[in-house]
Amino acid sequence: MESQATIWDGNGAVRSIQSVLTNDCKLNLTGWKLLEAVKVSADGATIIGNGEHNGHMEAWVAHLDRPVNAPAAKGPSK
């Protein structure tokens, strides 16, 4: 099994951080394989980790506008 960085989501499930960042946050992570998250800020909006970028080990930092496990803001119901 290949190692990958994971996070608990708001529903109590484990998700790949890479898929959350690419699918939910619409980030382009071409060439990256996020292997581990080593630190998450107290507010959950910044994640720091290690991974491979084009075959080389590198650190990565994701600064988000909201925590990964927070629900997206919704407008008023009609």
C-alpha positions as protocol buffer text, in pm:
chain_id: "A"
residue {
  index: 1
  type: MET
  ca { x: 0 y: 0 z: 0 }
}
residue {
  index: 2
  type: GLU
  ca { x: 132 y: 340 z: -97 }
}
residue {
  index: 3
  type: SER
  ca { x: 174 y: 607 z: 171 }
}
residue {
  index: 4
  type: GLN
  ca { x: -37 y: 922 z: 139 }
}
residue {
  index: 5
  type: ALA
  ca { x: -129 y: 1220 z: 353 }
}
residue {
  index: 6
  type: THR
  ca { x: -480 y: 1189 z: 499 }
}
residue {
  index: 7
  type: ILE
  ca { x: -719 y: 1399 z: 705 }
}
residue {
  index: 8
  type: TRP
  ca { x: -1045 y: 1341 z: 892 }
}
residue {
  index: 9
  type: ASP
  ca { x: -1334 y: 1513 z: 721 }
}
residue {
  index: 10
  type: GLY
  ca { x: -1643 y: 1668 z: 882 }
}
residue {
  index: 11
  type: ASN
  ca { x: -1829 y: 1336 z: 850 }
}
residue {
  index: 12
  type: GLY
  ca { x: -1571 y: 1136 z: 1048 }
}
residue {
  index: 13
  type: ALA
  ca { x: -1420 y: 969 z: 741 }
}
residue {
  index: 14
  type: VAL
  ca { x: -1052 y: 958 z: 642 }
}
residue {
  index: 15
  type: ARG
  ca { x: -978 y: 1128 z: 310 }
}
residue {
  index: 16
  type: SER
  ca { x: -665 y: 1180 z: 104 }
}
residue {
  index: 17
  type: ILE
  ca { x: -544 y: 1539 z: 146 }
}
residue {
  index: 18
  type: GLN
  ca { x: -435 y: 1533 z: -217 }
}
residue {
  index: 19
  type: SER
  ca { x: -788 y: 1451 z: -336 }
}
residue {
  index: 20
  type: VAL
  ca { x: -941 y: 1711 z: -101 }
}
residue {
  index: 21
  type: LEU
  ca { x: -706 y: 1982 z: -230 }
}
residue {
  index: 22
  type: THR
  ca { x: -755 y: 1890 z: -597 }
}
residue {
  index: 23
  type: ASN
  ca { x: -1127 y: 1808 z: -595 }
}
residue {
  index: 24
  type: ASP
  ca { x: -1272 y: 2029 z: -320 }
}
residue {
  index: 25
  type: CYS
  ca { x: -1027 y: 2322 z: -328 }
}
residue {
  index: 26
  type: LYS
  ca { x: -959 y: 2302 z: -706 }
}
residue {
  index: 27
  type: LEU
  ca { x: -579 y: 2319 z: -666 }
}
residue {
  index: 28
  type: ASN
  ca { x: -351 y: 2195 z: -944 }
}
residue {
  index: 29
  type: LEU
  ca { x: -114 y: 1942 z: -787 }
}
residue {
  index: 30
  type: THR
  ca { x: 29 y: 1803 z: -1110 }
}
residue {
  index: 31
  type: GLY
  ca { x: 364 y: 1637 z: -1036 }
}
residue {
  index: 32
  type: TRP
  ca { x: 297 y: 1615 z: -661 }
}
residue {
  index: 33
  type: LYS
  ca { x: 240 y: 1311 z: -440 }
}
residue {
  index: 34
  type: LEU
  ca { x: 152 y: 1429 z: -87 }
}
residue {
  index: 35
  type: LEU
  ca { x: 296 y: 1162 z: 142 }
}
residue {
  index: 36
  type: GLU
  ca { x: 234 y: 1300 z: 491 }
}
residue {
  index: 37
  type: ALA
  ca { x: 88 y: 1591 z: 682 }
}
residue {
  index: 38
  type: VAL
  ca { x: 308 y: 1681 z: 978 }
}
residue {
  index: 39
  type: LYS
  ca { x: 135 y: 1990 z: 1117 }
}
residue {
  index: 40
  type: VAL
  ca { x: -209 y: 2150 z: 1103 }
}
residue {
  index: 41
  type: SER
  ca { x: -270 y: 2500 z: 1237 }
}
residue {
  index: 42
  type: ALA
  ca { x: -504 y: 2547 z: 1533 }
}
residue {
  index: 43
  type: ASP
  ca { x: -773 y: 2688 z: 1304 }
}
residue {
  index: 44
  type: GLY
  ca { x: -729 y: 2399 z: 1056 }
}
residue {
  index: 45
  type: ALA
  ca { x: -672 y: 2632 z: 760 }
}
residue {
  index: 46
  type: THR
  ca { x: -298 y: 2564 z: 712 }
}
residue {
  index: 47
  type: ILE
  ca { x: -151 y: 2219 z: 657 }
}
residue {
  index: 48
  type: ILE
  ca { x: 223 y: 2145 z: 633 }
}
residue {
  index: 49
  type: GLY
  ca { x: 365 y: 1819 z: 504 }
}
residue {
  index: 50
  type: ASN
  ca { x: 617 y: 1630 z: 297 }
}
residue {
  index: 51
  type: GLY
  ca { x: 583 y: 1474 z: -43 }
}
residue {
  index: 52
  type: GLU
  ca { x: 736 y: 1407 z: -381 }
}
residue {
  index: 53
  type: HIS
  ca { x: 737 y: 1677 z: -647 }
}
residue {
  index: 54
  type: ASN
  ca { x: 844 y: 1551 z: -988 }
}
residue {
  index: 55
  type: GLY
  ca { x: 1033 y: 1268 z: -817 }
}
residue {
  index: 56
  type: HIS
  ca { x: 1212 y: 1482 z: -556 }
}
residue {
  index: 57
  type: MET
  ca { x: 1128 y: 1495 z: -184 }
}
residue {
  index: 58
  type: GLU
  ca { x: 997 y: 1839 z: -86 }
}
residue {
  index: 59
  type: ALA
  ca { x: 799 y: 2003 z: 190 }
}
residue {
  index: 60
  type: TRP
  ca { x: 460 y: 2154 z: 106 }
}
residue {
  index: 61
  type: VAL
  ca { x: 230 y: 2408 z: 271 }
}
residue {
  index: 62
  type: ALA
  ca { x: -139 y: 2454 z: 192 }
}
residue {
  index: 63
  type: HIS
  ca { x: -301 y: 2781 z: 308 }
}
residue {
  index: 64
  type: LEU
  ca { x: -677 y: 2746 z: 274 }
}
residue {
  index: 65
  type: ASP
  ca { x: -959 y: 2998 z: 305 }
}
residue {
  index: 66
  type: ARG
  ca { x: -1137 y: 2758 z: 542 }
}
residue {
  index: 67
  type: PRO
  ca { x: -1043 y: 2439 z: 727 }
}
residue {
  index: 68
  type: VAL
  ca { x: -1063 y: 2124 z: 516 }
}
residue {
  index: 69
  type: ASN
  ca { x: -1321 y: 1967 z: 748 }
}
residue {
  index: 70
  type: ALA
  ca { x: -1542 y: 2279 z: 766 }
}
residue {
  index: 71
  type: PRO
  ca { x: -1860 y: 2279 z: 560 }
}
residue {
  index: 72
  type: ALA
  ca { x: -1869 y: 2518 z: 265 }
}
residue {
  index: 73
  type: ALA
  ca { x: -2059 y: 2839 z: 329 }
}
residue {
  index: 74
  type: LYS
  ca { x: -2409 y: 2834 z: 185 }
}
residue {
  index: 75
  type: GLY
  ca { x: -2627 y: 3126 z: 93 }
}
residue {
  index: 76
  type: PRO
  ca { x: -2969 y: 3183 z: 243 }
}
residue {
  index: 77
  type: SER
  ca { x: -3239 y: 2932 z: 157 }
}
residue {
  index: 78
  type: LYS
  ca { x: -3511 y: 3042 z: -78 }
}
